[in-house]
Amino acid sequence: MLSMALHLRDQGSSLRDIAARLVITKGKKKGQHPSPATVLRMLREHDEKTAAIPPND
């Protein structure tokens, strides 16, 4: 789900559009779409993790 969200964000899709195209695959909400807030949180956590990794020089 994260890789698809990243791909859609790179194409300029809004959070609402991204959330509408994603589907939750596990758990109690399986088969439903995540909320835009969930998509934002997921992308923000990814960005924070990748920014914290120092480059290999």
DSSP file (Angstrom, degrees, kcal/mol; ACC not computed):
  #  RESIDUE AA STRUCTURE BP1 BP2  ACC     N-H-->O    O-->H-N    N-H-->O    O-->H-N    TCO  KAPPA ALPHA  PHI   PSI    X-CA   Y-CA   Z-CA
    1    1 A M     >        0   0    0      0, 0.0     4,-2.2     0, 0.0     5,-0.2   0.000 360.0 360.0 360.0 -39.3    0.0    0.0    0.0
    2    2 A L  H  >  +     0   0    0      1,-0.2     4,-2.7     2,-0.2     5,-0.2   0.919 360.0  51.5 -63.2 -44.3    2.9    2.4    0.8
    3    3 A S  H  > S+     0   0    0      1,-0.2     4,-2.2     2,-0.2    -1,-0.2   0.893 111.4  47.6 -63.6 -38.3    4.6    1.9   -2.5
    4    4 A M  H  > S+     0   0    0      2,-0.2     4,-2.6     1,-0.2    -1,-0.2   0.905 111.5  50.8 -67.0 -40.6    1.3    2.6   -4.4
    5    5 A A  H  X S+     0   0    0     -4,-2.2     4,-2.4     2,-0.2    -2,-0.2   0.905 110.9  48.8 -63.2 -41.5    0.8    5.7   -2.3
    6    6 A L  H  X S+     0   0    0     -4,-2.7     4,-2.4     2,-0.2    -1,-0.2   0.915 111.3  50.1 -63.8 -42.8    4.3    6.9   -3.0
    7    7 A H  H  X S+     0   0    0     -4,-2.2     4,-1.2    -5,-0.2    -2,-0.2   0.929 112.4  46.4 -61.1 -46.6    3.8    6.3   -6.7
    8    8 A L  H  <>S+     0   0    0     -4,-2.6     5,-2.3     1,-0.2     4,-0.3   0.878 111.2  52.2 -65.7 -37.8    0.5    8.3   -6.8
    9    9 A R  H ><5S+     0   0    0     -4,-2.4     3,-1.6     1,-0.2    -1,-0.2   0.909 106.2  54.0 -63.8 -41.1    2.0   11.1   -4.7
   10   10 A D  H 3<5S+     0   0    0     -4,-2.4    -1,-0.2     1,-0.3    -2,-0.2   0.793 104.9  55.1 -63.3 -27.2    4.9   11.4   -7.2
   11   11 A Q  T 3<5S-     0   0    0     -4,-1.2    -1,-0.3    -3,-0.2    -2,-0.2   0.498 123.9-105.9 -83.4  -3.8    2.3   11.7  -10.0
   12   12 A G  T < 5 +     0   0    0     -3,-1.6    -3,-0.2    -4,-0.3    -2,-0.1   0.624  63.1 158.3  92.5  14.4    0.8   14.7   -8.1
   13   13 A S      < -     0   0    0     -5,-2.3    -1,-0.2     1,-0.1     2,-0.1  -0.400  40.6-116.4 -70.8 148.3   -2.4   13.0   -6.8
   14   14 A S     >  -     0   0    0      1,-0.1     4,-2.6    -2,-0.1     5,-0.2  -0.331  26.4-107.0 -77.1 165.9   -4.1   14.5   -3.8
   15   15 A L  H  > S+     0   0    0      1,-0.2     4,-2.7     2,-0.2     5,-0.2   0.882 121.8  52.3 -60.7 -38.4   -4.5   12.7   -0.5
   16   16 A R  H  > S+     0   0    0      2,-0.2     4,-2.0     1,-0.2    -1,-0.2   0.912 110.4  47.4 -65.0 -41.9   -8.2   12.2   -1.2
   17   17 A D  H  > S+     0   0    0      2,-0.2     4,-1.2     1,-0.2    -2,-0.2   0.912 112.9  49.0 -65.2 -41.8   -7.4   10.7   -4.6
   18   18 A I  H >X S+     0   0    0     -4,-2.6     4,-1.3     1,-0.2     3,-0.6   0.942 111.4  49.1 -62.6 -47.3   -4.7    8.4   -3.1
   19   19 A A  H 3< S+     0   0    0     -4,-2.7     3,-0.3     1,-0.2    -1,-0.2   0.870 108.8  53.8 -60.8 -37.3   -7.0    7.2   -0.3
   20   20 A A  H 3< S+     0   0    0     -4,-2.0    -1,-0.2     1,-0.2    -2,-0.2   0.777 110.9  46.1 -69.5 -25.8   -9.8    6.5   -2.8
   21   21 A R  H << S+     0   0    0     -4,-1.2    -1,-0.2    -3,-0.6     2,-0.2   0.643  99.7  81.4 -92.5 -15.6   -7.5    4.3   -4.9
   22   22 A L     <  -     0   0    0     -4,-1.3     2,-0.4    -3,-0.3     0, 0.0  -0.585  60.7-159.8 -90.3 153.9   -5.9    2.3   -2.0
   23   23 A V        -     0   0    0     -2,-0.2     2,-0.3    10,-0.2    10,-0.2  -1.000  21.7-121.3-133.6 132.5   -7.5   -0.7   -0.3
   24   24 A I        -     0   0    0      8,-3.3     7,-3.3    -2,-0.4     8,-0.2  -0.556  24.3-170.8 -72.1 131.5   -6.7   -2.0    3.1
   25   25 A T        +     0   0    0     -2,-0.3     2,-0.3     5,-0.2    -1,-0.1   0.552  59.2  41.4-104.8  -9.4   -5.6   -5.7    2.8
   26   26 A K  S    S+     0   0    0      3,-0.1     3,-0.4     0, 0.0     5,-0.0  -0.926  88.9  15.0-136.6 159.6   -5.4   -6.8    6.4
   27   27 A G  S >  S-     0   0    0     -2,-0.3     3,-1.5     1,-0.2    -3,-0.0  -0.213 103.4 -31.9  83.9-166.0   -7.3   -6.6    9.7
   28   28 A K  T 3  S+     0   0    0      1,-0.3    -1,-0.2    -2,-0.0     0, 0.0   0.785 134.9  49.7 -64.8 -30.7  -10.7   -5.5   10.7
   29   29 A K  T >  S+     0   0    0     -3,-0.4     3,-2.2     3,-0.1    -5,-0.3   0.126  77.8 152.5 -98.0  20.6  -11.0   -2.9    7.9
   30   30 A K  T <   +     0   0    0     -3,-1.5    -5,-0.2     1,-0.3     3,-0.1  -0.240  67.3  21.0 -54.0 133.5   -9.9   -5.3    5.1
   31   31 A G  T 3  S+     0   0    0     -7,-3.3    -1,-0.3     1,-0.3     2,-0.2   0.303 103.0 107.2  90.0  -8.6  -11.4   -4.3    1.8
   32   32 A Q  S <  S-     0   0    0     -3,-2.2    -8,-3.3    -8,-0.2    -1,-0.3  -0.527  73.2-107.8 -97.2 167.2  -12.1   -0.6    2.8
   33   33 A H        -     0   0    0    -10,-0.2   -10,-0.2    -2,-0.2   -13,-0.1  -0.725  33.1-118.2 -91.0 142.7  -10.3    2.5    1.8
   34   34 A P        -     0   0    0      0, 0.0   -12,-0.1     0, 0.0    -1,-0.1  -0.393  33.6-104.5 -72.7 159.4   -8.0    4.3    4.3
   35   35 A S     >  -     0   0    0      1,-0.1     4,-2.1    -2,-0.1     3,-0.3  -0.445  27.2-112.2 -77.6 158.3   -8.8    7.8    5.3
   36   36 A P  H  > S+     0   0    0      0, 0.0     4,-2.6     0, 0.0     5,-0.2   0.853 120.2  57.4 -57.9 -32.9   -6.8   10.7    3.8
   37   37 A A  H  > S+     0   0    0      2,-0.2     4,-2.4     1,-0.2     5,-0.2   0.890 105.5  49.4 -64.6 -38.8   -5.4   11.3    7.4
   38   38 A T  H  > S+     0   0    0     -3,-0.3     4,-2.5     2,-0.2    -1,-0.2   0.903 111.1  49.3 -66.0 -41.4   -4.1    7.7    7.4
   39   39 A V  H  X S+     0   0    0     -4,-2.1     4,-2.6     2,-0.2     5,-0.2   0.927 111.1  50.0 -63.2 -44.4   -2.5    8.2    4.0
   40   40 A L  H  X S+     0   0    0     -4,-2.6     4,-2.6     1,-0.2    -2,-0.2   0.925 112.0  47.6 -59.5 -45.3   -0.9   11.4    5.2
   41   41 A R  H  X S+     0   0    0     -4,-2.4     4,-2.5     2,-0.2    -1,-0.2   0.908 111.9  50.0 -62.7 -43.3    0.4    9.7    8.4
   42   42 A M  H  X S+     0   0    0     -4,-2.5     4,-1.8     2,-0.2    -2,-0.2   0.915 114.2  44.0 -62.6 -44.8    1.8    6.8    6.4
   43   43 A L  H  X S+     0   0    0     -4,-2.6     4,-2.6     2,-0.2    -2,-0.2   0.891 113.1  51.6 -69.0 -39.1    3.6    9.1    3.9
   44   44 A R  H  X S+     0   0    0     -4,-2.6     4,-2.5    -5,-0.2    -2,-0.2   0.920 109.6  49.3 -64.3 -43.5    4.9   11.4    6.7
   45   45 A E  H  X S+     0   0    0     -4,-2.5     4,-2.1     2,-0.2    -1,-0.2   0.898 111.7  49.8 -62.4 -40.2    6.3    8.4    8.6
   46   46 A H  H  X S+     0   0    0     -4,-1.8     4,-2.4    -5,-0.2     5,-0.2   0.932 111.0  48.9 -62.7 -45.9    8.0    7.1    5.5
   47   47 A D  H  X S+     0   0    0     -4,-2.6     4,-1.9     1,-0.2    -2,-0.2   0.888 111.0  50.3 -62.7 -39.5    9.5   10.6    4.7
   48   48 A E  H  X S+     0   0    0     -4,-2.5     4,-1.3     2,-0.2    -1,-0.2   0.899 111.6  48.1 -66.3 -40.1   10.8   10.9    8.3
   49   49 A K  H  X S+     0   0    0     -4,-2.1     4,-0.6     1,-0.2    -2,-0.2   0.914 113.5  46.0 -67.0 -42.4   12.5    7.5    8.2
   50   50 A T  H  < S+     0   0    0     -4,-2.4     3,-0.4     1,-0.2    -1,-0.2   0.817 111.4  52.3 -72.8 -28.6   14.1    8.1    4.8
   51   51 A A  H  < S+     0   0    0     -4,-1.9    -1,-0.2    -5,-0.2    -2,-0.2   0.786 105.6  56.2 -74.3 -26.7   15.3   11.5    5.9
   52   52 A A  H  < S+     0   0    0     -4,-1.3    -1,-0.2    -5,-0.2    -2,-0.2   0.642  85.9  92.6 -80.6 -14.4   16.9   10.0    9.0
   53   53 A I  S  < S-     0   0    0     -4,-0.6    -4,-0.0    -3,-0.4    -3,-0.0  -0.710  77.5-134.2 -83.8 118.3   19.0    7.6    7.1
   54   54 A P        -     0   0    0      0, 0.0    -2,-0.1     0, 0.0     2,-0.0  -0.415  26.3-104.3 -71.2 147.0   22.5    9.1    6.4
   55   55 A P        -     0   0    0      0, 0.0     2,-0.9     0, 0.0     0, 0.0  -0.360  30.6-113.6 -68.6 150.4   23.8    8.8    2.8
   56   56 A N              0   0    0      1,-0.2     0, 0.0    -2,-0.0     0, 0.0  -0.763 360.0 360.0 -87.0 106.5   26.5    6.2    2.1
   57   57 A D              0   0    0     -2,-0.9    -1,-0.2     0, 0.0     0, 0.0   0.381 360.0 360.0-110.6 360.0   29.7    8.2    1.2
